[in-house]
Amino acid sequence: MEKGSGWELFWLLMGRTSSLLGLALLVPAVVALFWQEPEAWLFLMPASFALFLGVFMMWMGQEHMRQLTIREGALFMVLVWPFMGVIGLMPYYSSGLLPDWSSAFFESISSLTTTGLSCLPFDRAGLPRSLLLWHTLMSWLGGLTFVSMLVTVLPQVSGCFGLTLSARQTIFFSPVWNRMSQSVNQGVSVYSGLTLLAAVLFWLAGLPPFDALLQSMLTISSSGGSSVASFMFYDNVWLEVAAVLAMVISGMNLLLCWKVWNRKSFRLLWKDTELRAFLLIFLLAGMMISLHLYLMQCYGWAGSIRYGFFQALSFLSTSGFASAGFWYWPDFDRYVLFLLVFVGGCIGSAGGGLKVVRLLVLLRMARAEIHRTLHPHMVVSVKMDGLPVAAKIVGRILAFFFLYLLIFTLFSLLISITGLGLLPSMGIAAGCLTSTGSTAALFGIGSLAFLPDWAKFVCSLLMIIGRVEIFSFLILIDVGVRMLHQKW
């Protein structure tokens, strides 16, 4: 693709992403120098490379047509993740902690897609502080990239697939560059504001300011993981309360948060059907797990409530934090946690999963079909928040649901080729697809360093597919097939 070939806006988007990544790499470099760590040099060359590429790509896109095409949008949504992953792996690879490219790429993609899985032979808490900071920054930037695509590229490429149901906000979707820039600024403002709010909560719970900021960045981006250094290490009930509040915030619709802030009306939160359903699922799952833990005499009543509700929200929001050794829990509780990751948070959040509003539409569609079967002449429509859902949107959500389960099944089979059992393979596949790496820990799997190189690349691909909402990936394949067909 050359300058003036009709891909100018794609180059501009990639260039800005590369420049942002280059600037982010300078942060751990400067901090490492301040901390007098020898790892400072690990970030300087990747930063220079990313900034150079960013300037070059933005030059390629300076004569853009100011309107995003579907081809450009699909290509950007698919390629931006491996592009960021290649740049992000450089500090890991250069440090020697991950000596092969497949492990370093997996580690980078896992951070950027906020999955939380790791190929390190030890817990991430054992990393040098500058590399630990880089992991946190990549996770936060990955969530920010997803939010930016959510309000700009995704609606143009995939027709939202349910996003429009909860997008009756003050953020407008448009392929025009000026409007896209305005939407990005609004989305970034909400994302950054919620991160600072979560940091204040963690600071009030007792964390030092810097640690509180890092923890908030991981929580709002839903990039937890079952690291024992997260909440099991602290064993602080007030810190867990702060985390619960932060995870509720991370699971909320960012577009709704912008509307609440813009109109200064917190009543809008409770009026939102999806948010009420999200909280109801959290409460019901937390009650089931807590009661079963108590009946199985795993903990006392206080411990059962404390750990049951925390883990239920952790998996539902796809954060995956651990406040207890849930991998030792009875099968019933682990199965509930496994199912929760497929639900996910609200559709405008940075988390993964199918999203609550899509499942609500599917349930209401099933109820409507039952009524239509019993009463053939009855006119039945699916409604959300009192407004009818277009048949086109219902069809897209059905297709999305089918493809989601199909991809989960196929990749579970692929991973099982490595010799893993069925349940561990499903745990890894579910973790990669829903951006909840802790599902692997449900079946006793910590590090994935034992996987062969091809399996690490397969898992990386699955993490990317889960982040691009599947249809963008399929659109890009279709465009490629058509181009090859025209050529030959």
C-alpha positions in Angstrom: 0.0 0.0 0.0 1.6 3.2 -1.2 0.8 6.9 -0.4 -2.2 8.0 -2.3 -3.6 4.5 -2.8 -6.8 5.1 -0.8 -5.5 3.7 2.5 -4.4 7.0 3.9 -6.7 7.0 7.0 -5.5 3.5 7.8 -1.9 4.7 7.8 -2.9 7.7 10.0 -4.6 5.5 12.6 -1.6 3.1 12.7 0.8 6.0 12.9 -0.9 7.6 15.8 -1.1 4.2 17.6 2.7 3.7 17.0 3.5 7.1 18.2 1.4 6.6 21.4 3.2 3.3 22.0 6.6 4.9 21.5 5.8 7.6 24.0 4.6 5.0 26.4 7.9 3.1 26.1 9.7 6.2 27.3 7.8 6.1 30.7 9.4 2.9 32.0 12.8 4.1 30.6 12.7 7.3 32.5 11.4 5.6 35.6 14.1 2.9 35.4 16.7 5.6 35.3 15.1 7.3 38.3 15.1 3.9 40.1 18.7 3.3 38.9 17.7 0.0 37.3 19.9 -1.4 34.5 16.8 -2.2 32.4 16.4 1.4 31.2 18.1 0.6 27.9 15.6 -2.1 27.1 12.9 0.5 26.3 15.0 3.1 24.4 15.4 1.3 21.1 11.8 0.1 20.8 10.6 3.6 21.7 12.8 5.1 18.9 11.6 2.5 16.4 7.9 3.0 17.3 8.2 6.8 17.1 10.0 6.6 13.7 7.3 4.3 12.3 4.6 6.5 13.7 6.0 9.6 12.0 6.4 7.8 8.7 2.9 6.3 8.8 1.3 9.6 9.7 3.2 11.1 6.7 1.7 8.3 4.5 -1.7 9.2 5.7 -1.6 13.0 5.7 -3.7 13.3 2.5 -6.5 11.1 3.8 -10.1 11.5 2.5 -11.3 12.2 6.0 -13.8 9.3 5.9 -13.1 5.8 7.1 -14.0 2.9 4.7 -15.0 -0.5 5.9 -11.8 -2.1 4.4 -9.6 0.4 6.2 -11.5 -0.1 9.5 -11.3 -3.9 9.3 -7.6 -3.9 8.4 -6.8 -1.5 11.3 -8.8 -3.5 13.9 -7.0 -6.7 13.0 -3.5 -5.5 12.3 -3.1 -3.0 15.1 -2.9 -5.8 17.8 0.0 -7.8 16.2 1.7 -4.5 15.3 1.6 -3.3 18.9 2.5 -6.8 20.0 5.7 -6.9 18.0 6.8 -3.5 19.5 5.7 -4.5 22.9 7.6 -7.8 23.0 11.0 -6.1 22.4 11.7 -5.3 26.1 10.8 -8.8 27.1 12.9 -10.4 24.4 15.9 -8.1 25.0 15.9 -8.7 28.7 16.5 -12.5 28.2 13.6 -13.4 30.5 11.7 -14.7 27.4 14.4 -15.9 25.0 12.2 -17.0 22.2 10.0 -14.8 20.0 6.8 -16.9 20.5 6.8 -16.5 24.2 7.7 -12.8 24.1 4.9 -12.2 21.5 2.4 -14.2 23.6 3.3 -12.2 26.7 2.9 -8.9 24.8 -0.4 -9.8 23.1 -1.7 -11.1 26.5 -1.0 -7.7 28.1 -2.4 -5.7 25.2 -5.6 -7.7 25.0 -5.9 -7.5 28.8 -6.0 -11.3 29.0 -3.6 -11.9 31.9 -2.1 -15.2 30.8 1.7 -15.5 31.0 4.5 -17.5 29.5 6.9 -16.5 32.3 8.3 -19.4 34.3 7.6 -17.3 37.5 4.9 -14.9 38.7 4.9 -11.5 37.1 5.5 -9.9 40.5 9.1 -11.2 40.2 9.8 -9.0 37.2 12.1 -5.9 37.5 9.9 -3.0 38.4 10.4 -1.2 35.1 9.2 -4.3 33.2 6.3 -4.7 35.6 5.4 -1.1 34.9 5.6 -1.8 31.1 3.2 -4.7 31.5 0.8 -2.5 33.3 1.1 0.3 30.8 0.5 -2.2 27.9 -2.6 -3.5 29.6 -4.0 0.0 30.1 -3.1 1.1 26.6 -4.7 -2.1 25.3 -7.9 -1.2 27.1 -7.6 2.4 25.8 -7.1 1.1 22.2 -10.2 -1.0 22.5 -12.3 1.9 23.9 -11.0 4.1 21.1 -12.0 1.5 18.4 -15.3 1.1 20.2 -16.4 4.6 19.6 -14.8 5.0 16.1 -13.9 2.1 14.0 -16.0 -0.8 15.3 -19.4 0.8 14.5 -18.3 1.5 11.0 -16.9 -2.0 10.4 -19.4 -4.3 12.1 -22.5 -2.3 12.5 -22.0 -2.4 16.3 -23.6 -5.9 16.8 -25.5 -4.7 19.8 -23.5 -1.6 20.6 -26.2 0.7 19.2 -28.7 -0.7 21.8 -26.7 1.0 24.6 -25.3 3.9 22.5 -28.2 6.3 22.8 -25.6 8.6 24.5 -23.9 11.9 23.5 -21.1 10.0 21.8 -22.0 9.8 18.1 -20.6 7.3 15.6 -19.4 8.6 12.3 -16.8 7.6 9.7 -15.8 11.3 9.3 -12.4 12.0 10.8 -13.4 15.1 12.7 -16.3 13.4 14.5 -14.1 10.3 15.1 -11.5 12.5 16.8 -14.2 14.1 19.0 -15.5 10.6 20.0 -12.0 9.4 20.8 -11.4 12.4 23.1 -14.7 11.7 24.9 -13.9 8.0 25.3 -10.3 8.7 26.5 -11.7 11.3 29.0 -14.1 8.7 30.5 -11.5 5.9 30.6 -8.8 8.1 32.2 -11.3 9.6 34.7 -12.5 6.2 35.8 -8.8 5.1 36.2 -8.1 8.0 38.5 -11.3 7.3 40.5 -10.2 3.7 40.9 -6.7 4.8 42.0 -8.3 7.0 44.7 -10.3 4.0 46.0 -7.1 1.8 46.2 -5.2 4.6 47.9 -8.0 5.1 50.5 -7.8 1.3 51.0 -4.2 1.5 52.0 -2.0 1.2 48.9 0.8 3.7 48.3 -0.1 6.2 45.5 2.1 4.6 42.8 0.9 1.1 43.6 -2.7 2.4 43.7 -2.3 3.9 40.2 -0.9 0.7 38.8 -3.6 -1.4 40.4 -6.3 0.9 39.0 -4.9 0.7 35.5 -5.0 -3.1 35.6 -8.6 -3.1 37.0 -10.2 -0.6 34.7 -8.6 -2.3 31.7 -9.9 -5.6 33.1 -6.4 -7.1 32.9 -6.1 -9.0 36.1 -4.9 -12.6 36.2 -4.6 -15.0 39.1 -1.3 -13.6 40.3 -0.8 -14.3 44.0 0.7 -10.8 44.3 -2.7 -9.3 43.4 -5.0 -9.6 46.4 -4.1 -12.9 48.1 -0.8 -11.3 48.9 -2.3 -8.4 50.7 -5.1 -10.3 52.5 -6.8 -6.9 53.1 -10.6 -6.9 53.2 -10.7 -3.1 52.6 -8.5 -3.5 49.6 -10.9 -6.1 48.3 -13.9 -3.8 48.8 -12.1 -1.1 46.8 -11.4 -3.7 44.1 -15.1 -4.7 44.0 -16.1 -1.1 43.5 -13.4 -0.6 40.8 -14.4 -3.8 39.0 -18.1 -2.7 39.0 -16.9 0.5 37.4 -14.8 -1.4 34.9 -17.8 -3.5 33.9 -20.0 -0.5 33.2 -20.8 1.0 29.8 -18.3 3.8 29.2 -20.8 5.5 26.8 -23.3 5.5 29.6 -20.8 7.0 32.0 -20.1 9.8 29.6 -23.9 10.5 29.3 -24.1 10.5 33.1 -21.2 12.9 33.4 -22.5 15.1 30.6 -26.0 15.4 32.0 -24.9 15.4 35.7 -27.7 12.8 36.4 -26.7 9.6 38.2 -30.3 8.4 37.9 -29.5 7.3 34.4 -27.3 4.5 35.8 -30.1 2.8 37.5 -32.5 3.3 34.6 -30.1 1.3 32.3 -31.5 -2.2 31.8 -28.1 -3.7 31.0 -26.4 -2.3 34.1 -29.2 -3.6 36.3 -28.9 -7.0 34.7 -25.1 -7.0 35.2 -25.5 -6.2 38.9 -28.2 -8.9 39.3 -26.0 -11.5 37.7 -23.2 -10.5 40.0 -25.4 -10.8 43.1 -27.0 -14.1 42.1 -23.7 -15.7 41.2 -22.0 -14.4 44.4 -24.9 -15.7 46.5 -24.7 -19.2 44.9 -20.9 -19.5 45.2 -20.9 -18.1 48.8 -23.7 -20.4 49.9 -22.0 -23.5 48.3 -18.6 -22.7 49.8 -20.2 -22.4 53.2 -22.2 -25.6 52.9 -19.0 -27.5 51.7 -17.2 -26.1 54.8 -14.5 -24.4 52.7 -14.7 -21.2 54.8 -16.8 -19.7 57.5 -19.8 -17.6 56.6 -17.8 -14.4 56.6 -15.0 -15.9 54.4 -17.5 -17.5 52.1 -19.3 -14.2 51.4 -16.0 -12.3 51.1 -14.3 -14.7 48.6 -17.5 -15.8 46.8 -18.7 -12.4 45.8 -15.2 -11.1 45.0 -14.4 -14.0 42.6 -17.9 -13.9 41.1 -17.4 -10.2 40.1 -13.7 -10.8 39.1 -14.8 -13.4 36.5 -17.9 -11.6 35.4 -16.0 -8.4 34.7 -13.3 -10.5 33.0 -10.7 -9.0 35.3 -9.7 -12.4 36.7 -8.2 -11.2 40.0 -7.7 -13.7 42.8 -8.4 -13.1 46.4 -8.5 -16.8 47.3 -7.2 -20.1 45.8 -10.3 -20.7 43.7 -8.5 -23.4 41.8 -9.0 -25.6 44.9 -12.7 -24.9 45.2 -15.4 -27.5 44.5 -16.3 -28.2 40.9 -19.7 -26.4 41.1 -18.1 -23.1 42.1 -15.4 -23.4 39.4 -18.0 -24.2 36.8 -20.1 -21.1 37.8 -16.9 -18.9 37.4 -16.2 -20.5 34.1 -19.6 -19.6 32.8 -19.4 -16.0 34.0 -16.5 -15.2 31.8 -18.7 -15.8 28.7 -21.2 -13.3 30.0 -18.7 -10.5 30.5 -19.6 -6.9 31.5 -21.7 -4.2 29.8 -21.2 -3.8 26.0 -19.4 -0.4 26.3 -16.8 -1.6 28.8 -13.2 -2.6 28.1 -13.7 -6.2 29.2 -14.3 -9.3 27.2 -17.1 -11.9 26.9 -20.3 -11.8 25.0 -21.6 -8.8 26.9 -24.8 -8.6 29.0 -26.9 -6.7 26.5 -26.4 -9.3 23.8 -27.5 -12.1 26.1 -30.5 -10.0 27.1 -31.5 -9.6 23.5 -31.1 -13.4 22.9 -33.2 -14.3 25.9 -35.9 -11.8 24.9 -35.8 -13.1 21.4 -36.3 -16.6 22.6 -39.3 -15.5 24.7 -40.8 -13.7 21.8 -40.4 -16.8 19.6 -42.3 -18.9 22.2 -45.1 -16.3 22.3 -45.2 -16.3 18.5 -45.4 -20.1 18.4 -48.3 -20.2 20.9 -50.0 -17.3 19.2 -49.2 -17.2 15.5 -51.1 -14.0 14.8 -49.6 -12.0 17.6 -47.1 -9.3 16.7 -44.2 -9.6 19.0 -41.1 -7.4 19.1 -37.9 -7.5 21.1 -37.5 -4.4 23.2 -34.6 -2.9 25.3 -35.3 0.0 27.6 -38.8 0.3 26.2 -37.6 0.7 22.6 -37.9 -2.0 19.9 -34.7 -3.7 18.6 -34.4 -3.8 14.9 -34.5 -7.2 13.3 -31.2 -6.5 11.6 -29.5 -6.1 15.0 -31.1 -9.2 16.4 -29.8 -11.2 13.4 -26.3 -9.8 13.9 -26.3 -10.7 17.5 -27.5 -14.3 16.7 -24.7 -14.6 14.1 -22.2 -13.2 16.6 -23.3 -15.7 19.3 -23.0 -18.6 16.9 -19.5 -17.6 15.6 -18.3 -17.0 19.2 -19.2 -20.5 20.3 -17.9 -22.0 17.1 -14.5 -20.4 17.5 -14.3 -21.4 21.1 -15.0 -25.0 20.2 -12.5 -25.1 17.3 -9.7 -23.5 19.2 -10.3 -25.8 22.2 -9.7 -28.7 19.8 -6.6 -27.1 18.4 -5.1 -26.5 21.9 -5.9 -30.1 22.9 -3.6 -31.3 20.2 -0.7 -30.3 22.5 -1.7 -33.2 24.8 -3.7 -31.2 27.3 -6.9 -32.6 28.6 -10.3 -31.4 27.4 -11.1 -29.1 30.4 -7.6 -27.4 30.6 -7.8 -26.9 26.8 -11.3 -25.3 27.2 -10.0 -23.2 30.1 -7.1 -21.8 28.0 -9.4 -21.2 25.0 -12.1 -19.5 27.1 -9.4 -17.3 28.7 -7.9 -16.2 25.4 -11.3 -15.6 23.7 -12.9 -13.7 26.6 -9.7 -11.9 27.8 -9.9 -13.7 31.2 -6.7 -15.6 31.7 -7.7 -16.9 35.1 -10.0 -19.5 33.5 -6.8 -21.5 32.9 -6.1 -21.3 36.6 -9.5 -22.9 37.3 -8.0 -26.2 36.0 -4.6 -25.8 37.7 -2.7 -24.1 34.9 -0.5 -21.1 35.7 2.2 -20.4 33.2 1.8 -21.5 29.6 5.6 -21.7 29.0 5.2 -25.4 28.4 3.2 -25.0 25.2 4.9 -25.5 21.9 5.6 -22.4 19.8 2.8 -23.0 17.3 0.3 -23.3 20.2 1.5 -19.9 21.6 0.9 -18.3 18.3 -2.6 -20.0 18.1 -3.5 -18.6 21.5 -2.2 -15.2 20.5 -4.4 -15.3 17.4 -7.4 -16.3 19.6 -6.8 -13.3 21.9 -6.7 -11.0 18.9 -9.9 -12.5 17.5 -11.6 -12.0 20.9 -10.6 -8.4 20.9 -11.7 -7.5 17.3 -15.2 -8.8 17.9 -14.8 -11.7 15.3 -16.6 -10.0 12.4 -13.8 -7.6 11.7 -11.4 -10.6 11.3 -13.9 -12.3 9.0 -14.4 -9.1 6.9 -10.6 -8.8 6.4 -10.4 -12.5 5.3 -13.3 -11.8 2.8 -11.5 -8.7 1.5 -8.3 -10.7 1.0 -10.1 -13.6 -0.8 -11.8 -11.1 -3.1 -8.5 -9.3 -3.9 -6.9 -12.7 -4.7 -9.8 -13.7 -6.8 -9.7 -10.5 -8.8 -5.9 -10.8 -9.3 -6.0 -14.4 -10.5 
